[in-house]
Amino acid sequence: MKFIKSDLLIPFILSIVCFFAYPYPEVAMWLVFFLASYSAIANDSIQTIGTFIASNADKKWYYLWIYMGSIFLITVTYSWINYGGDISYERLASKGLNEAPQQFKFLQVFAPVVLLILTRFRMPVSTSILLLSAFATQASSITSILQKSFFGYFIAFALAIIVWLLTTNLFEKYKNHKPSKLWLPLQWISSGALWSTWIMQDMANVAVVLPRSLTLDQFLVVSSFIFFGLGLLFYLRGDRIQKIVTEKTDIIDVRAATVVDFIYACLLYYLKVISTIPISTTWVFIGLLGGRELAINIKLYSKGNYIKALKMISKDALYAGIGLAVSLALALSINENMRDQLFN
């Protein structure tokens, strides 16, 4: 009974709200934005601020919030000014995503509630695919996102194996030594850079229902809501999905967290530069952690005892795969144009 109350009652109430709101486009637009903002950032927090929260467990939550919240405001304000009111860094400029929806269906409004439910069950879902596919007008835009996302996964997996095969023995050597004071500012810088590059990629997920050029009033509502939503997320210390990060080998070590965040930030920036097509950052992150875990186990166990790592990689991939299947099923249920284009 306690499980039902804590995990299903709120989504049930939100489902009812979505049902009554979807016929009214203006109301539905803001409802989807509010729900998508919190659920997307909460689910993706494992990628961006997860290692930051884990390695700064001894710090006051509001110090972490003010730091990351300020970076969010600076990053999104730059996009709004530089791209004529667009807060997505032109991630929504490609055909099929370049127009905001004028009418809504119930399942479109319900999509972020699905994401919220999956987050409560600690499933790392591709928020890009789930949210963008619900509103894309062309199937080709989703297949492009999938192709780029899987490319990102394999690049991250391979790079992580190379980096940690080279560095695992060094980290292991100094594992029981107290980290130098220099590591803390380095970790905050790398986490801030990662958070900024993630915003450049994934603001498209929550902005997909908004006008492509926001007025000042709209921008203030959007930025303020996300800023204070971040405060709640830091107060909850990442919520339940944070366990995906904390169960990884030595990830709460500030040195390991710094390296993970730095490499991930570089990958996201590279993937941003090569094209404006949105990407599932979830798959890139899972590839990075999976390659790291495999490399660490290969180096630390002379007999190749890396079954644990393979199980962890498989579990994360399975959860992400379930999220992908739900996302595509939802998109096909909602989007008649996508069904016609895909099956014809």
C-alpha positions in Angstrom: 0.0 0.0 0.0 2.8 2.4 0.9 4.5 1.6 -2.5 1.3 2.3 -4.4 0.8 5.6 -2.6 4.3 6.9 -3.0 4.9 5.8 -6.6 1.6 5.7 -8.4 -0.7 8.2 -6.6 0.9 11.3 -8.0 1.2 10.0 -11.6 -2.5 9.0 -11.3 -3.5 12.5 -10.3 -1.3 14.0 -13.1 -3.0 11.7 -15.6 -6.4 13.1 -14.7 -5.0 16.6 -15.0 -3.6 15.8 -18.4 -6.9 14.4 -19.6 -8.8 17.6 -18.7 -6.0 19.9 -20.0 -5.2 18.5 -23.5 -8.2 20.0 -25.4 -6.9 23.5 -24.5 -3.7 24.1 -26.4 -2.4 27.0 -24.3 -3.0 25.2 -21.1 -1.6 21.9 -22.5 1.5 23.6 -23.8 2.5 24.9 -20.4 1.4 21.7 -18.6 3.7 19.6 -20.9 6.5 22.0 -20.4 6.2 22.0 -16.5 6.0 18.2 -16.4 8.7 17.6 -19.0 11.1 20.0 -17.4 11.1 18.3 -14.0 10.8 14.7 -15.3 13.5 15.1 -18.0 16.0 16.8 -15.8 15.3 14.4 -12.9 15.8 11.4 -15.2 18.9 12.8 -16.9 20.4 14.0 -13.5 22.3 10.7 -13.4 24.3 11.9 -16.4 25.0 15.5 -15.6 24.8 16.3 -11.9 24.8 12.7 -10.7 28.5 12.3 -10.1 28.6 15.9 -8.8 26.0 15.1 -6.2 27.6 11.8 -5.3 31.1 13.2 -4.8 29.9 16.3 -2.9 27.6 14.4 -0.4 29.3 16.3 2.4 28.4 19.8 1.0 25.2 21.7 1.7 22.6 21.1 -1.1 21.9 24.8 -1.6 25.6 25.5 -2.4 25.4 22.9 -5.2 22.0 24.3 -6.4 23.2 27.9 -6.6 26.3 26.9 -8.6 24.5 24.7 -11.1 21.5 26.9 -11.3 23.7 29.9 -12.2 25.3 27.9 -15.0 21.9 27.0 -16.3 20.7 30.6 -16.3 23.9 31.8 -18.1 23.8 29.0 -20.7 20.1 29.3 -21.6 20.2 33.1 -21.6 23.0 33.0 -24.1 21.0 30.8 -26.4 17.9 33.0 -26.0 19.8 36.1 -27.0 22.1 34.6 -29.6 19.5 32.6 -31.5 16.6 35.0 -31.5 14.5 33.7 -28.6 15.4 30.0 -29.2 16.5 28.3 -26.0 17.5 25.0 -27.7 20.7 26.1 -29.4 18.9 25.4 -32.7 18.4 21.7 -31.8 14.8 22.1 -33.1 15.7 23.7 -36.4 15.7 20.4 -38.4 12.7 19.5 -40.5 10.0 17.7 -38.5 10.8 19.5 -35.3 10.9 23.1 -36.5 7.3 24.0 -35.6 5.7 24.1 -32.2 2.5 22.0 -32.0 -0.8 23.9 -32.3 -3.1 21.1 -31.0 -2.5 18.3 -28.5 -3.6 14.8 -28.0 -4.0 13.2 -24.6 -1.0 10.9 -25.0 1.2 13.8 -26.0 0.4 15.6 -22.8 0.7 12.3 -20.9 4.2 11.5 -22.3 6.1 13.4 -19.5 4.1 11.6 -16.9 5.3 8.3 -18.4 8.8 9.6 -18.1 8.2 10.5 -14.5 6.9 7.0 -13.7 10.0 5.4 -15.4 12.3 7.7 -13.4 10.7 6.6 -10.1 11.6 3.0 -11.1 15.2 4.1 -11.7 15.1 3.5 -15.5 17.5 5.7 -17.4 15.2 6.7 -20.3 16.1 8.5 -23.5 14.2 11.7 -22.8 15.1 13.1 -26.2 13.5 10.1 -28.0 10.5 9.9 -25.7 9.6 13.6 -25.7 10.7 14.6 -29.2 9.1 11.6 -30.9 5.8 12.5 -29.4 5.8 15.8 -31.4 7.9 15.2 -34.4 6.0 15.5 -37.7 8.4 13.3 -39.7 9.7 9.8 -39.0 13.1 10.7 -40.5 13.8 13.2 -37.7 13.5 10.4 -35.1 15.6 7.9 -37.1 18.3 10.6 -37.4 18.2 11.0 -33.6 18.5 7.2 -33.1 21.4 6.9 -35.5 23.3 9.8 -33.8 22.5 8.4 -30.4 23.8 4.9 -31.1 26.9 6.4 -32.7 27.4 8.4 -29.5 27.0 5.2 -27.4 29.7 3.3 -29.2 32.1 6.2 -29.3 31.7 6.8 -25.6 32.0 3.0 -24.8 35.3 2.7 -26.8 36.8 5.9 -25.5 36.0 5.0 -21.9 37.7 1.6 -22.3 40.8 3.2 -23.7 41.0 5.9 -21.0 40.5 3.6 -18.0 42.7 0.9 -19.3 45.4 3.5 -19.3 44.6 5.1 -16.0 43.0 2.4 -13.7 46.3 1.3 -12.2 47.2 4.9 -11.4 43.9 5.6 -9.7 44.2 2.3 -7.9 47.7 3.2 -6.6 46.4 6.4 -5.0 43.0 5.1 -4.1 43.7 5.1 -0.3 45.4 8.5 -0.4 43.5 11.6 0.4 42.8 13.6 -2.8 44.7 16.8 -3.3 42.8 20.0 -2.6 43.2 20.8 -6.3 40.8 18.0 -7.3 37.8 19.7 -5.8 37.8 22.9 -7.9 38.7 20.8 -10.9 35.7 18.6 -10.3 33.4 21.6 -9.9 34.7 23.1 -13.2 34.4 19.8 -15.1 30.9 19.2 -13.7 29.9 22.8 -14.6 31.2 22.3 -18.2 29.3 19.1 -18.5 26.1 20.6 -17.2 26.4 23.5 -19.7 27.0 21.2 -22.7 24.1 19.0 -21.6 21.8 22.0 -21.5 22.9 22.9 -25.1 21.8 19.4 -26.2 18.7 18.6 -24.1 16.9 21.9 -23.7 15.2 20.8 -26.9 13.4 18.1 -25.0 11.5 20.6 -22.8 11.2 23.3 -25.4 9.7 21.2 -28.1 6.1 22.3 -27.2 7.1 26.0 -26.8 7.2 28.7 -29.4 10.5 28.6 -31.3 11.1 32.2 -30.3 10.2 33.0 -26.7 9.1 36.5 -25.6 10.8 37.9 -22.5 7.8 37.0 -20.3 7.8 33.4 -21.6 11.6 33.2 -21.1 11.4 34.3 -17.5 8.7 31.7 -16.7 10.7 29.0 -18.4 14.0 29.8 -16.8 12.6 30.5 -13.3 10.6 27.2 -13.2 13.7 25.1 -14.2 15.9 27.0 -11.8 13.7 26.3 -8.8 13.0 22.8 -10.0 16.8 22.2 -9.8 16.6 23.3 -6.2 14.1 20.6 -5.4 16.3 18.0 -7.2 19.4 19.0 -5.3 17.4 19.0 -2.0 16.4 15.4 -2.9 20.0 14.6 -3.7 19.1 13.3 -7.2 16.2 11.2 -5.9 16.0 7.4 -6.5 17.6 7.2 -10.0 20.8 8.5 -8.4 21.6 4.9 -7.4 22.6 4.1 -11.0 25.6 6.4 -10.4 26.4 5.5 -6.8 26.6 1.7 -7.5 29.4 2.2 -10.0 33.0 1.4 -8.9 34.6 4.3 -6.9 32.4 6.9 -8.7 32.0 8.9 -5.5 35.8 9.5 -5.5 36.3 13.1 -6.5 39.1 12.1 -8.9 37.0 9.5 -10.7 34.0 11.9 -10.9 36.2 14.7 -12.4 37.5 12.4 -15.2 34.0 11.1 -16.0 32.5 14.5 -16.2 35.4 16.0 -18.2 35.3 13.2 -20.9 31.5 13.3 -21.0 31.5 17.1 -21.5 34.0 16.8 -24.4 31.9 14.1 -26.0 28.7 16.1 -25.8 30.3 19.2 -27.2 31.8 17.2 -30.1 28.4 15.7 -30.8 26.8 19.1 -30.7 29.4 20.6 -33.1 29.1 17.9 -35.8 25.4 18.5 -36.4 22.3 20.2 -35.0 20.4 16.9 -34.8 19.3 16.3 -31.2 20.8 13.3 -29.5 19.9 10.9 -26.6 22.5 11.9 -24.0 21.3 8.9 -22.0 22.8 6.4 -24.4 26.1 8.3 -24.5 26.3 8.3 -20.7 25.5 4.6 -20.4 28.2 3.9 -23.0 30.7 5.9 -21.0 30.0 4.3 -17.6 29.8 0.8 -19.2 33.1 1.1 -20.9 34.7 2.5 -17.7 33.3 -0.4 -15.6 34.5 -3.0 -18.1 38.0 -1.5 -18.3 38.4 -1.3 -14.5 37.4 -4.9 -14.1 39.8 -6.1 -16.8 42.7 -4.2 -15.3 42.0 -5.1 -11.6 41.4 -8.9 -12.1 44.2 -10.9 -13.8 41.9 -13.8 -14.6 39.5 -11.5 -16.4 36.8 -11.6 -13.8 34.5 -9.0 -15.4 31.2 -10.8 -15.2 30.0 -8.2 -12.7 30.8 -5.4 -15.1 29.0 -7.2 -18.0 25.9 -7.7 -15.8 25.9 -4.0 -14.9 26.3 -3.0 -18.5 23.5 -5.3 -19.6 21.2 -4.1 -16.9 21.7 -0.4 -17.8 21.3 -1.2 -21.5 18.2 -3.2 -20.8 16.6 -0.4 -18.8 17.5 2.1 -21.5 16.1 -0.3 -24.1 12.8 -0.6 -22.2 12.6 3.2 -22.1 13.4 3.3 -25.9 10.7 0.7 -26.6 8.1 2.7 -24.5 9.2 5.9 -26.3 8.7 4.5 -29.8 5.5 2.8 -28.9 4.1 6.0 -27.5 5.3 8.0 -30.5 3.6 5.6 -32.9 0.4 5.6 -30.8 0.3 9.4 -30.9 1.7 10.4 -34.2 -0.4 9.4 -37.2 2.0 11.0 -39.7 4.9 9.0 -38.2 2.9 5.7 -38.5 2.1 6.4 -42.1 5.7 7.3 -43.0 7.2 4.4 -41.1 4.9 1.6 -42.4 4.7 2.9 -45.9 
